[in-house]
Amino acid sequence: MLREAGAPVAVPVVDSDVVEDSPPQAGQRIRGTIVVAGLALVVGVMSSAFMFHQDWLLLYSDAQSHLTIARRIFDSKEPGFAQIGTVWLPFPHLLLLPLVASYTLWHTGLAAAILGTGCLAVSAAALWRITARVGFPSAARWVTVAVFVFNPSILYLYTVALTEPVLIACLLAAIAGLSGWIFARPTYSPGQLAITAGIPSAAAILTRYEGWAFVFVGVLFVIIASWRRWRSAKHTLVLVGFYLAVPAAAVIWWLSFNWIVFGSPLEFAKGIYSAAAQQQTLAVAGLLPTQGNLALSLETYDWSIVGFMGIPMLVLAGFGAIVVFISRGLSTTSLIIWMPGFIYPFAILSLYLGQTAIRNGHSLPPGLFNIRFAAGLTPLIALLVGALVAYVFSRSMPAGWALTAIALATTAGFTAWSYTVPLARIDVIREGISTTQSGSDSSAATAWLAAHVKGGDVLIDEGANPVLMQLDVPLSQVYARFTGSSFDRALSSPAEYVTWVYVNTENPSDLVWKAVKNDPGFLSRFALVYESGPIRIYELTSSLEGSR
């Protein structure tokens, strides 16, 4: 059982003498946290308003899918918690759940903008607290937060329903919890460690698979930092156990959910809709060139970082990395600064093993795909730039202020330059736009259907045609894969269940098209009312509809 937060706990006598670089702010209260969170909220609201005005909130099909997964838990032919599915980890959808209860917030994508704005505030506040724990002066702390919050790609990603904003917020909250724990005066209890660091780590585990890797990083940090401070193997083991308690419970729950609902505890990893199955499809098509190629994996991911951060900011971060090595070595504060960097080896390993794919101007083949995976390194870059400013301040106050001005000007300049021509200079937006343009036939067909549906249900394979957000009808009027057995019944006899049938004749995985194209009686019941490229829409003939 977790010890109640704040309860007394026996700890070894060895304490601060072992923590060789304990920063000045060792208490639980960090002044300015609320102010930083509030300012980030303002930035998030302004960014959301801009992206909404540009009609960019629903560019990514993945973003539409995340919103739909949350909505279908209560708006579906077969509502229920099982609708959360297993393709993606569940925590972002649970956070979206109360927001998508509003049809307008769901359909417009504003539900994601609200969540993302909250995540931006959490991320900024966590960075502020981390930089205080590692001893950055005030100016360096503001620089760190500014580099992160005003990054042009972050400003966009934190307004759409992708999982990166939730992941980064969870990771930074966990690191803030770990940094608060190790430097706490008085000492945290093991239960407080479980609450302040274990809970956000568990949330990261249930958000993206990078969160699973982070827990190993967190355990390693707890072991090293605990031993340095208390020199007690027994106490270190207790702390590791308490830190792992909530993340372990999250993993057990997820495995159990997959087992109970889908019949296999590893359905999320090996099922027909899993990432592994999707990667196999890419491999067959020859779209995983980084698999087994370390040099190409490094080149592909490195250029994604360049596009995400800009060369001037990376130069500053490079100098920051040098001064961290020189001035802090492998100290506890250095480990905290480097902790977000686990994303880099995780991404490279994923590319090398063929577990993920990224395409940019320097990849093979070139293109735009999963550029946003570079987002996870933004906190590390921000911390390294802040570390550089902090180091210069420690040597010369005038030079510190000069570097602060340079770092802030670089941040503002890169953001202004990027948003002057965003469709040419911000890769994450360009990727979303290119995805929308590549689906112009389906978008036009969906717009037509949305304008003509006055009643009746729709049969569609949303896996092959991810356009549910554009239909502008409640999900309870849709028969799709996520509706389970009712979808199978509608496939076998469409005229008994639906008025509209939407198919993609060129997609071999479209289950609806597979069913109706071989049905000799289908055209006697439905009439083709719209066709654009491979997309066809059929409507139940009025005589049959009236007799149902």
N, C-alpha and C positions, 0 to 999 in steps of 0.2 A: 504494500500500500504506500502511495506517495505521502511523504511527510507534508503536513500543512505548511503553506508558505509562511515564512517568518518564524516558524517554531525553532526553538534552540536545538542545536545539533553538536555533538562532540566531534571536534576536528583535531588533528595533530597540532602540536605547538608551533612547529616550523611554519613561518608565514612570510611576511613581506620581505625579509632579508633575501629570500630566494628569488623574488620577482625583481629582476635586475633593472627593469625599466618601467616601473609602476608610474603611470601618468598622474598628473595632479588631480584630475577629477575621478575620484574613486567611489563616490557615493552613488546612490540610486537616482538622484535627481540631476538631470542635465538641463540647465537653463537654455531656453530658446527652442526646445523641441516642438512645442505647440506652435510657435511663430513660424518655424520652418515648414511644418506640416500645413499650416494655413496658407502660406504663400504658394506652396506646391499645389494646393487645391485651387487657388485662383488661376494659376498657370494651366492646370488641367481643364478647368471650365472654359477658359479662353481657347485652348487648343481644340477642345471638343466642339465648341461653337463653330470654329473655322472649318474643321473636318466635316461637320454636318452640312454647313453651307456649301462645301465643295462636293457633297454627295459621295464621300469617300469612306463612310463607316462600314459599308458592306462590300468592299471590293473583293475580299478574300472569300472563297467558297468555304474554307475552314472556319472562318469567323461566322458565317451564316450557319454552319453546322453546329457550332458550339451554342449559339443562341437557340437553335431549334431543339437541340438535345435538352436544354433546360426547360423550354416551353412544353415539350411533349410529355413531361412527367405528369402534368395535369390536364393538358389539352391534346387529346389523342383518342383514337378509336379504342385503344386499350391503355388507359393511363395507369400510372403506378411507378414506384421507384425503380423498377427494373428497366424503365425507359432510359435511365441514365447510361445504359449500355456499357461496353467494354473496350471500344475503339480508343477512347481517350480516358485518361484518369479523371476522377469525378469532381475534385474540389472546385475548379473554376465554374463548373455547371451548378454546383450547390450555391456558390456565391451569386450567380446570376438568377437563381430561382425566384427570389422575391421580386426582382426587378422585371423579369419577363412576364410576371403576372399581369402587367399592363400590356395590352395588345399593342398600343402605340409605341411604347418603349422597346418592345420586342421587334416589331415590324420595321421600325426606323433604324434599329441598331443603337439607339441612345442608351439602352440598358447597359451595353458594354462600355460606352463612354463614361457612364456614372461609376461603374466598377473600376475602370481604368484610372479615373481621376482619384478615387480612393487609394488605389495601389500606388499611384505617383506620390501621394501624401505620405503613405507608409514608408515607401522606399527612401524619400528625401529625409524623413524624420530618423529612420534607421541609420542612414549615412551620417547624419549630424551626430548621432549618439556614438557611432563607431569612431568617428574622427575625434570626438572628445575623449574617449577612452584611451586612444593611442597617443594623446597629447598634442594634437594639432592646435596651433593658435587659431583665434577666431577667424582671421582672414583666410587661412588655409581651409578651414572648415566650410566657409561660404563658397570658396572656389570649388571644392569637391562637390558640393550639392549642385552648384550652377552647371558644372561640366556635365553632370548626369541629367538634370531636369531639362536643360535647354538643348540637349542633343536633338537634332532635327528628326532623326528616325525614332527616338524614344517618344517625342511629342506625338508622332503618328501612332505608333504601336500601342500607346497607352490610351487610345480612344477606340480601339477595335477589339472584337471578341476573340483575340488570340490568347494563348496561354502564357506567353512570355511575361507580361506584366505581373500576373499573379505569382509566377515562379520567382521573379527577381524580388518582389516584395517579401515573399516568404524567406528567401535565402538571406536577404539583408536583415530582416527581423531576427532570424536565427543567429547570425553573426553578431548583431548588436546584443542579443541575449548572452552569447558566449563571452563577449568582451566585457559585459557588465558583471558577469559571474566571476571571472578570474581576477578582476581588480576590485571587487566589492569590499567595502569597509563599512559595517561589519561583514563577515563572511556569509555568503548565501548558504542556505541549507540545500541538500540534494534535491528536495522537492521544488525549491525555487528554480534550480537549474532545469528541472524537467518542464517547468511551466514557461520560463522565459526563453529557453532554447529548444527544448524537446518538442513543444507544441508547434512552433513555426517550422521546425524540421519535418515533423509529421505532415504538416500542410504542404510542404514542398514535395514530399514523397507522393502525395495524392494529387499533384498538379502536373509534373513532368518527370521523366525518368532521370533527368539531371539531379533531381532531388534525392534519388536513391544513392547516387554517387556522393552527393554532399554529406550524407549522414556518415559515410566512412571518413570523410575529411573532418567532420565534427568530432567523431570518436578519437581520431588521431590527435586533434588539438586538445581535447579533454585530457588525454593520457599525458601528453607532453607538458601542458601547462600545470596540471594538477601535481605531477611529480616535481616540477620545478618549485612549486610553491610550498608543498607539504612534505615531500620526500616520504610518502607512505603508500606502499603498494595496495594495502587494504582499502584506504580511503579513495585512492584512484579507481579501484575496481567498483566501489560503491557509486561513485560519481558517474562512471561509464554506464552502469546499470540503470541509474535514474535518468540519464540523458537519453538512453535508448528505449526506455519504457514506452513512451507515446509513439515514436516512429515504428517500433516493432508491432504495437497494437494496430497501427494504420495498415501495415503490410499484411498482418493476419486477417484483418477485416476485409481487405481488397481480395485476397486469395479466397476467402470464404464466400464472399459475394459472387465471384466468378464461378466457384464450385456449385453453389446452391442454384444460381439463376441459369447458368450456361452449361453446367455439367462437367466443367473442368476448372481446377484452380488456376491453370495457366492459359485460359482462354484469351486473356488480354495479350499474351505473348505469342501464342501459336495458332489462334483461331483464324478463320477465313477473312476476318476484317482487321486482323492485327497488323502492326507496322511491319512485322516480318513478312507477312503475305504480300503487302504492298511493295516492299523492297524486292521481293522475288519477281514481281511483275516488271519492275524497273530493270532488274538484272537481265531478264529474258530479252528486254528491248534494247539492251546495251547502254543503259543510262546510269550505270554505276561505275564509271571509269576510275574512281578513286579506290575502289576495292582492291586491296593488295598493293596499292601504289602509294607509299608514304610521301614521296616528293610531291605528287599531285594533290594529295590530301592537304599537305601543309600549304601549298600554293593557293589552292582553292579557298581554304578557310582564311588565310592571311589577307587575301584580297577582299574578302567579304568584310573583314575588320576595317581595312583601309576605307572602303566605301561607306561604312557605318560611322566611323569616327573622324575621318579626314586626316591627312598626313601631318599638318601642323600640331594637332592635338596628340597624335601618336609620338611625335618627336618630344614633346614636353613629357609625356608619360615615360618615354625611354630614359630621359634624364632622371625622372623620378625613380625609376627602377634602380638605376645606378646608385643614387644617394641612399635609397633604402638598404641596399646591400652593404654600402660602405659604412653608414652611420648606425644601422640597427642590426646588421648581421642576421642571425637566426633568433633574435630576441622574441619575446612573447608578442610585443606590439608588431613586430615584423610579420610574424605568422598570421596575425589578424588581418593586416593589410593585404597579404598575399592570398588569403583564404578564397576570395571570389574567383581567383585565377584557375581553380580546378576545372572551370568550364572549358578552358583551352585544350588540355589533354583529353578531356571527355569527348569534345567535338572531333579532334583529330582521330582518336581511336574509332569513333563511330563511323567516320568517313572511310577509314582504312579497312574496317571490317565489313563495310557495305551495309551498315545498319541505318544509314541516312544518306541523303543526297543533297548537294548544294550546287547550284549553277550560277555563274556570274560571267563577267566579260573575260575572265582568265581561266575558266574551267573548260573541261572537255565533256560534252559539247558546250559551247557558250550559251548563255541565256540568263533567265532570271527565275530562280527557284529556291525557296527556303533561305533567302538572304537574311531574314530576320534572326537566324540562329546565331548571328554575331552579337545580338543584343545582350546576351548574358555576360559578355566581357566589359560592358560599359561601366559597371561599378568598379571593377579593377582599374580601368583607365582613369576614372575620376579620382580614385584613392591615390594613385601614383602621381597624378598632377598635383593633388593636394599635398602629398608628401614632399614633393619638390619645393613647393611654396613654403611649407613648414621648415624645411632644412635651410633654405635661404634666409628666412626670418631669424633662425637661430644664429646666423653668422652676421647678418647686417639688416637692421630695420629698414633703411631706405631701399636697399636692394630687394627686400621682401615685398615692400609695397609696389615697387616697379614690376616685379614678376607677377604679383597679383593682378595688376592692371593688364599685363600682357596676356595672362591666362584668361581673364574675363573677356578681353577684346577678341581673343582667338575664338572663344566660345560663341560670343555674339556674332562675330563675323562669319563663322562657318554656318551658323543657323540662318542668318540673313541671306547669305549667298545661296544656300540650299533652297530656301523657300522663295527666292526670286524666280526660279524656274524649277519647281518641285518635281514635275513629271520627267525632267531630264537629269536631276541631280540627287534625288532621294530614292535609292534603290527599292526600299520596301514599298513605296507608293507606286513606283514604276512596275514592280512585280504585280501588285494588285490590279493596276490598270491593264496590263498585258493579259492577265487572266480574264478580266471582264471582256476585253476585245476578242479574245480567242473563243469566247462563248457567245458571240453576237447573235447567232441563229437562235440559241436557246433563250437568250435574254429577250429577243423580239417575240418569240413564241410565247414566253411566259407573260410578257406585257399584254399580248393579245388575249390570252386566256383570262388574266386578271380583270381585263375590261369587259369580258363577255360572260363570266360566271355570275349568274344571277341566282343560282340555286343548284342543288344537286352536289354529289360528291365527285372527287377526282381520284383516278387511279394513276399512280406514277411510281417509278422506281427511283427514289431519291438518291440511291447510291450511284446510279449512272447519270442522274440529272439533278445535281444539287441546286435546285432553284426554288425550294419551298418558300424561302423568305420573300420571293418576288410575287408569289401567287396572290397575296393579299386575301387569304381566306383562313379561317381558324383551322388548326391541324386536325380538329375533330371531323372535318369534312374531307380528309385525305386518307386514302388507302395507300400505304407505302411499306417498305420492308420493316420499318420500326413498329408497325402495327401488328406484327406477328401473324397469328392464325387468321385474323380477319383479312390480311393481305392475300394469303393463300386462297381463301374462299372467293375473294373478288377476282383473283387471277383466273380461277377455274370457271367463273360465270360472271363476267363483267356487267352484263345487262341487268342482273338482279341487284347490283349494289351501287353502280356509279352512273353518272351522266356524262363525264368527261374522261378521256383516256389520252395520256401524254406519253409519247415514245420517242426514242432516238434510234433510228433505223441503222445507224452506222456503229453503234456501241454494242459489241457482242455480249457485254455483261448486263444489258438492259433486260431484266426478267419479264417486264410487261410486254416488250416487243417480241421476245421469244415465245410468249404465250399466245398473243393475238395473231401473229403472222401465220401461225399454223392452224388457226381456228377457222374452218371453212364457213362457219356461220357468223363470224364476227362482223363482216361488212354488210350482212343483212340486218344487223342490229344497230350498227354505228355508221355514221357518215363522216368522211374526211372533211373537216371544216377549215383547217389551216395547215400550211406546209411551208417551211423555210429551211432549206438545206436538208439535213437529215432529220429534222424535228417535224413530227406530225402530231396533230391534235384531232381526235375523233370525238363526235358528240352522239349521244344516244338519240335515235330518231324519235320524233315527237309522239308517234303512234304507240311505240313501245313504252316510252316514258309515261304516257298517260295511263297505260294499262297495268303498270307495276303495282 
